[in-house]
Amino acid sequence: MNSKTFKITYKEKELETSANYKESGKEIIVFIHGLGCAKESFDAAFNFPQFNDFSLLAVDLVGFGDSSKPQDFTYTMEVQAEICKLLLDEFNPKRVHIVAHSMGGAIGLLLAEKLSNKLISFTNIEGNLVSEDCGLLSRKTISVSFEEFRKSLFAELKSETKESNNKSSNLWLEWNEKSNTLAFYSSSESLVKWSDSRKLLAKFKNLKTKKVYFYGDKNSEMKVLNELGNIRKIEISNSGHFVMNDNPEQFYTKLGDFIGGQIEYNVSSVSEAPGVARNFGEG
């Protein structure tokens, strides 16, 4: 795995986009992180032999991680998707697989529309699709003005997360230390708007490529699971919102099977473990 900063020009604005990547063939798997997260969300992917024949790209979205954090920027889902497309153009891949988590799911669906016949598969990891997907972070974030969020609520959200004291929440706190406050707030605003519109659900359902929805067994009561029709749903055991960090062995094994064609994707799977109350994570 290599880390590199790519210079991207978006509407005459020079941006630096940080990414972890591995070049290995013309098919590329691009990983898109969630709200307040970073490219390190997907570090484990680079160690799985199932992906040896694929190029891998895990990106820090603008405003997050080690990427640029301009103060005169919109940070909408649409703009993030356009920047991801510009970054992908640097690699000129023959085929693209999108793996998108939480807020990244919204960005990934908008990116998918820009890839035409290059897109081979779409993996949605508890990505935002409906209103109920905006709860613990994004909707609470925009319940106050930006000034109030900047002065107090952002710190309160971090404090509440710290009290969870589990692996995923601790990782999120570590990644979120690099998040820009404006980027977090503006991204939340855009994400809630898209989720409330139900357009993301429609886009996912209408996506003309193979697709799958991953979720943690602790979140098996999510309303959206009943709205996905015959889209393949795969439950990861001993996991909450961050399945790729809670149970990387099972998640990446099944992701490799899906991308490699060993898992059918046009029927729903049977749950593998009983669900419990939803834990930390959203956006």
ChimeraX attribute file (.defattr): number of C-alpha atoms within 10 A of each C-alpha:
attribute: neighborCount
match mode: 1-to-1
recipient: residues
	/A:1	14
	/A:2	10
	/A:3	13
	/A:4	13
	/A:5	16
	/A:6	14
	/A:7	16
	/A:8	17
	/A:9	13
	/A:10	12
	/A:11	6
	/A:12	7
	/A:13	9
	/A:14	12
	/A:15	18
	/A:16	18
	/A:17	24
	/A:18	24
	/A:19	26
	/A:20	20
	/A:21	21
	/A:22	18
	/A:23	16
	/A:24	13
	/A:25	14
	/A:26	15
	/A:27	20
	/A:28	27
	/A:29	24
	/A:30	20
	/A:31	25
	/A:32	28
	/A:33	28
	/A:34	28
	/A:35	26
	/A:36	27
	/A:37	27
	/A:38	27
	/A:39	23
	/A:40	18
	/A:41	23
	/A:42	21
	/A:43	15
	/A:44	13
	/A:45	25
	/A:46	19
	/A:47	11
	/A:48	13
	/A:49	12
	/A:50	17
	/A:51	20
	/A:52	15
	/A:53	13
	/A:54	19
	/A:55	20
	/A:56	25
	/A:57	27
	/A:58	25
	/A:59	29
	/A:60	27
	/A:61	32
	/A:62	24
	/A:63	24
	/A:64	28
	/A:65	24
	/A:66	20
	/A:67	22
	/A:68	19
	/A:69	22
	/A:70	16
	/A:71	12
	/A:72	7
	/A:73	14
	/A:74	15
	/A:75	23
	/A:76	18
	/A:77	25
	/A:78	19
	/A:79	17
	/A:80	22
	/A:81	23
	/A:82	16
	/A:83	19
	/A:84	22
	/A:85	17
	/A:86	16
	/A:87	20
	/A:88	16
	/A:89	10
	/A:90	11
	/A:91	13
	/A:92	13
	/A:93	16
	/A:94	13
	/A:95	17
	/A:96	24
	/A:97	22
	/A:98	25
	/A:99	25
	/A:100	25
	/A:101	32
	/A:102	26
	/A:103	30
	/A:104	29
	/A:105	29
	/A:106	32
	/A:107	28
	/A:108	31
	/A:109	24
	/A:110	21
	/A:111	22
	/A:112	26
	/A:113	13
	/A:114	14
	/A:115	14
	/A:116	10
	/A:117	13
	/A:118	14
	/A:119	22
	/A:120	21
	/A:121	22
	/A:122	27
	/A:123	22
	/A:124	25
	/A:125	26
	/A:126	29
	/A:127	30
	/A:128	30
	/A:129	30
	/A:130	21
	/A:131	18
	/A:132	16
	/A:133	25
	/A:134	24
	/A:135	14
	/A:136	16
	/A:137	20
	/A:138	23
	/A:139	21
	/A:140	15
	/A:141	24
	/A:142	20
	/A:143	12
	/A:144	13
	/A:145	12
	/A:146	16
	/A:147	10
	/A:148	13
	/A:149	21
	/A:150	16
	/A:151	12
	/A:152	10
	/A:153	19
	/A:154	18
	/A:155	12
	/A:156	12
	/A:157	16
	/A:158	16
	/A:159	12
	/A:160	12
	/A:161	19
	/A:162	14
	/A:163	10
	/A:164	13
	/A:165	10
	/A:166	12
	/A:167	11
	/A:168	23
	/A:169	21
	/A:170	16
	/A:171	16
	/A:172	22
	/A:173	18
	/A:174	14
	/A:175	20
	/A:176	19
	/A:177	14
	/A:178	17
	/A:179	23
	/A:180	18
	/A:181	21
	/A:182	21
	/A:183	23
	/A:184	23
	/A:185	24
	/A:186	19
	/A:187	25
	/A:188	26
	/A:189	19
	/A:190	18
	/A:191	29
	/A:192	23
	/A:193	18
	/A:194	21
	/A:195	21
	/A:196	17
	/A:197	14
	/A:198	14
	/A:199	15
	/A:200	22
	/A:201	22
	/A:202	13
	/A:203	16
	/A:204	24
	/A:205	15
	/A:206	9
	/A:207	15
	/A:208	15
	/A:209	14
	/A:210	19
	/A:211	24
	/A:212	27
	/A:213	21
	/A:214	22
	/A:215	26
	/A:216	27
	/A:217	24
	/A:218	21
	/A:219	22
	/A:220	20
	/A:221	14
	/A:222	16
	/A:223	13
	/A:224	17
	/A:225	16
	/A:226	9
	/A:227	13
	/A:228	18
	/A:229	13
	/A:230	14
	/A:231	19
	/A:232	19
	/A:233	23
	/A:234	22
	/A:235	25
	/A:236	27
	/A:237	20
	/A:238	14
	/A:239	21
	/A:240	26
	/A:241	26
	/A:242	27
	/A:243	25
	/A:244	26
	/A:245	20
	/A:246	19
	/A:247	16
	/A:248	19
	/A:249	16
	/A:250	16
	/A:251	23
	/A:252	22
	/A:253	15
	/A:254	19
	/A:255	23
	/A:256	18
	/A:257	14
	/A:258	19
	/A:259	24
	/A:260	11
	/A:261	11
	/A:262	11
	/A:263	14
	/A:264	15
	/A:265	21
	/A:266	14
	/A:267	12
	/A:268	17
	/A:269	14
	/A:270	10
	/A:271	14
	/A:272	11
	/A:273	14
	/A:274	12
	/A:275	18
	/A:276	13
	/A:277	12
	/A:278	15
	/A:279	17
	/A:280	18
	/A:281	21
	/A:282	23
	/A:283	28
